[in-house]
Every structure is written in structure tokens, then in C-alpha cells.
Amino acid sequence: MNASTAVTVEGFVTESLATHGRDPRHLLQHLIRVQQRFSYVPDAAVEALSAALDVTRTQVRAAIAFYAFLHNRPRGAFEIRFSDNITDRMLGSRRLIRLLVERLGLTGLPAWGHDLIRDDGRVSIGLASCTGMCDQGPALLVNGYAVTHLDAQRVDRIADLVQEGILLERWPGEFFRVGNNIRRRGLLLGNPATDSAALHRLVDEGADVALAEVERSGLRGRGGAGFTTALKWRFCREAPGTERYVVCNADEGEPGTFKDRVLLTDYADLVIEGMTVCAGVIGARRGFLYLRGEYRYLLPHLESVLQRRRAEGLLGMSILGADGFDFDIEIHLGAGAYICGEESALIESLEGKRGVTRKRPPFPVTSGFDDQPTVVNNVETFLAAARVVRWGGYWFRGEGTDQSAGSKILSVSGDCARPGIYEYPFGTPVHRVLSDCGAENTQAVQISGAAGATLSPADFDRIIAFEDLPTAGSFMVFDDSRDLLDMVRNFAAFFAHESCGFCTPCRVGGALLRNLIEKVAAGQGSEYDLSEMRRIGAVMRQASYCGLGHTAPNHVLNTLDKFPQIYRRRLARASHTPSFDLDAALSEARALTGRDDVGAHIRVQMPDGSEVSA
């Protein structure tokens, strides 16, 4: 790096520090701004941030290495990331990747953790796990902004724009158009408007009344685990601490999930109102909305909503004129780490560190952000809380089941005529969703994302509810034309890549599962390998440090049980087949020595008497 470039980098860092502060917990936000400005984080920025924030260079570089959207090498004026979720692949994304690679003069194909960077440094092509655009894919990110509805013509035009060096703001606006595709509305989606009635009730009747309504409603967290919302808020309210915090988890990185994107677009006021009600109940003065990096395009919209609410007296000091009711919200961007959807990893990321899960207990409600009591709920939960305080707990209990009150918002994608957002009362059977979205000849549904459950037609009468099929919202449909092993391979590669690496069962187990699945897909597997997959999956479920490792083998174990044919039809033999051909590896040595006799080959006798290459 030359001196003039170094000054420019340092000047940019100085400006970022002056605007956004020198709190070391803002390290990740400063790194994201540097990445967006320079297409990577130069050494000069590492040095400047280390000195200004009083963190070590090693800590800064560790953060850069951890987050997929941060780099220590330039990515060019155009950094392109194709969504590599299975639904994008089903819509032809791999063909479009090849087309763009060819048009831009690159060689090979991008892989997880391996981007293609053109020799002139002007453009790079990589993969993102899921951009949250499954209802309008294939999709990609260019410099962090989503481009939807890709086809060959659109990819050709993107190649021309890149070759001509056209600035992103001059690209066709329709490329960046993101639809909401709300297909069915219910309790939560019935009316996007808000009159701040929940906040008025909180101020008029008090925090105890608001908490009682949430308790009466039976509202449970909509992120998948389903912890009782009122209990979480009460624990946090009663925990000892000098400060309390409210955190909205908008890092919906689960493949196939995109409902939060829609809620933050059309229902942001209600989400923020729910956060503010929570703050009034627990006594928090500060909140954070952790927005996944793939939704960076929503940042101006959300900032404008926050600013308007401050102007209307709905955020900031003395909310609605109530003395002592002071609460405001900051938006923090994520940077491409699936693990940050786990609440303790998210808090670590909020504090500017790598998003590694914390040992629990203690739980965030007693020791969360800055080691203070913290409520972490997801976008849908806060929206529901605002509705509940407005209309009452009994209103919410008017739908659902005894154990699962209210409704659930689903992100439906895959092989169906009408992908999009659907809201149903808890207790709705799977077959009703399939009928409504126009799915035909369905052989499988993946519910709750890659970490969820794989359903066969025998499961389609089961109900969506915490007591039967809990879900964070993803609902991916696969018809009988699909090879489900493609789904398994995609999810296995995803989990191997997204493991934070902290614990051995997840880090190693995920890689072993991926390798065994690829071995079977290549026609080299055996029944022994299928048994190994079950054994490794069981170890991951029992011994992994956090929920990522516990759920990562679900799709493998589910498909082994419900769709065994996708594996067995590819098996080379019933007994063990090695995945590495040692005899083939010696072919070059044989050529060099001019030997090709029996003694120059390595053969192993199998239990059935046959011989195979070692």
C-alpha cells in the first residue's frame, strides 16, 4: 500500500471514529464501514482501529477472519455473491454462476470460503449461504445489495455493467426491487398501520398491566425455541444490574427464512413499538436491532423510521411525556455469520467480538450485553408483543392451540406456484400450507430451515405448533422431480462452513458428515458409511457446545430414516469402501519408474473375497 492510500484509509477511519465513537464494542461496525469503502480492511485500518479503540491487532484480525463479509484482500469495485441456498439452486443459480464467470473472464467456480478474484482486481465472485430472497430467486448480492429474479438476460446485463465500470447507483432500479409477496394475513399481519396504542396503554396503565397481558397471551418466542416471552421479560426485570438492554434479533440467517425481511419493511413501526414496550416493562434505556448483513439495503429505511419515532416522542427521552421513560435504539449490522443468530453469539458480536457462543448459564436475562440483564427476542416476537399489549392476551389466545397460542408466519419457497409469506393459526396442518401455496406432487418439506425437520408425505397431517412441529418460519417444498440428496449436500456444506470452530463435535463432525455425503454422492459409499453418518450425527447432537451443532445433523438423520433410497441407490457395495484411492495416487510414481507390474500396485482383499484398490 502506498503512502497516499494509507492516508486515505486512516482519514476514513478517523471520520468513522468521529461519527460513531470510540467504544471498542463498535469495532465490528467500524470494520464493516471500512470494508464497504475499500472492498477490504487494509492493514492501515487495522492499525488505526487497534490504537483508537484500545484493542489488540490480533483481536481486530480475528474479527476480520471470523466474518464472511470482511476480507483482508481487495475484492474489487464489484463484489458479487450468489445465494447458494438449495432453493436458489433449484431455480438454476449454478447455471447463472457459470454464465457470469465465463462472461467476466474468470476460471473455475466459487466455493464456500473460496472466492474468485479477477487478475485485474476489479471484480470478485463468491457465495452467500442464503440472501433471504428465496421467494424471488435466484438472487445475488453486489457490494452488499440484493439483486433478485436473476435469469440469463439479467446476468448478461450485469456482466456488461461490470465490464463498463458503471457505478452501482446507475444500475437499473428494477434489479434491486424486492417484493414482499404476502399471500395470507392473520392476527399479526392484518393491519400494518400502528397508532402506538400499545405504548399509550403502557404509559397510561403501567408496566405491570402490559406484562400481565403478555403473560396472559401465552406468547412464546418465534425464533424456534419457543421460550415464554413474559417469563423472559420478568426474569430480566427482576435480575440485579445497573442497566438493562433490549435486543431485537434480526439476523435471520436460517436458509429458507425471509419473514423478518418483510416485517422490517412493512411493519417496522410495530417491531420497534414492541421493543419499546419491552423496555418500559423491564426498565431498559438502550436497545439494539441486530440486522443481518444481507439486509443492509434496509438500513436507510429503518433509520428513517427510528428518526420519525424520535420526532413523534415515541423514542428518546420522556417517551409520550412520561418522566423517566427514556429509551432509544441503535442498529448494528451483521457481517455474514450464521452463528450470530444464536442469542449469546449475537451479544458477543454486538460487543464487537467474534460471534462465538457463550457458556450458559448464566443466561442473557441475567448476564447479557455488557454483562447486564438483557432481553433478546426476534422480530416476529416483538411485533406480536405490540399487538398483544394493544388488544389483550385473550384476543391473542383466540387462535392457536393450548400450548401454542396465536399465529405463526411462514416463509414458503421451493416447488410451489405461490412462494411468499403466509400467516396461519398454530395448529394448522402441513397439507393446508401445501394446498394454499400451490404445491403439487410434493415428496418432502423442510420445515424450520436447514436445522429443522425433513418431512415426508406421511407427516403432512401433522400440525405446525410447538407441541408437534415447531418452526422458526422456513417452509421449503420439494416435489418428486427433485433428488433430495442435492438438498442434503447443500445443507451439509452450509453447516461445515458456518461452524464457528469452537467445539470439536461441530467443527470436525460437520466436516466428516459433509465428506461422507460427498463420498456417497460420488457412488463410492457403503452401508458402513451410512452407519458412520448416524454415529457422527448422534455425537454432534449430544456433545456440541451450542444449538448449531445440536441441529446440524438433523437433515442427514431425518433423510436416512425417511428417504433411505436416496443413499442406498448410490452405494458401491455393502461393505466398507475407502474414499481415498491410494493405488491411483501412485500412478505418477509408476509412470516415472516405468513400472506397471502387480508388485507396483496396492490391492486390498475385502471380507467377501474381492479385491479393491487401497
Secondary structure, 3 states (H helix, E strand, C coil): CCHHHHHHHHHHHHHHHHHHCCCHHHHHHHHHHHHHHHCCCCHHHHHHHHHHHCCCHHHHHHHHHHCCCCCCCCCCCEEEEEECCHHHHHCCHHHHHHHHHHHCCCCCCCECCECEECCCCCEEEEEECCCCCHHHCCCEEECCEEECCCCHHHHHHHHHHHHHCCCHHHCCHHHHCCCCCEEECCCCCCCCCCCCHHHHHHHHHCHHHHHHHHHHHCCECCCCCCCEHHHHHHHHHHCCCCCCEEEEEECCCCCCCCHHHHHHHHCHHHHHHHHHHHHHHHCCCEEEEEECHHHHHHHHHHHHHHHHHHHCCCCECCHHHCCCCCEEEEEEECCCCHHHHCHHHHHHHHCCCCCCCCCCCCCCCCCCHHHCCEEEEEHHHHHHHHHHHHHCHHHHHCCECCCCECEEEEEEEECCCCCEEEEEECCCEHHHHHHHHCCCCEEEEEECCCCCEEECHHHCCCECCCCCCCCCCEEEEEECCCCHHHHHHHHHHHHHHHCCCCCHHHHHHHHHHHHHHHHHHCCCCEHHHHHHHHHHHHHHHHHCCCHHHHHCCHHHHHHHHHCCHHHHCCCCECCCCCCCCHHHHCHHHHHHHCCCCHHHCCEEECCCCCEEEC
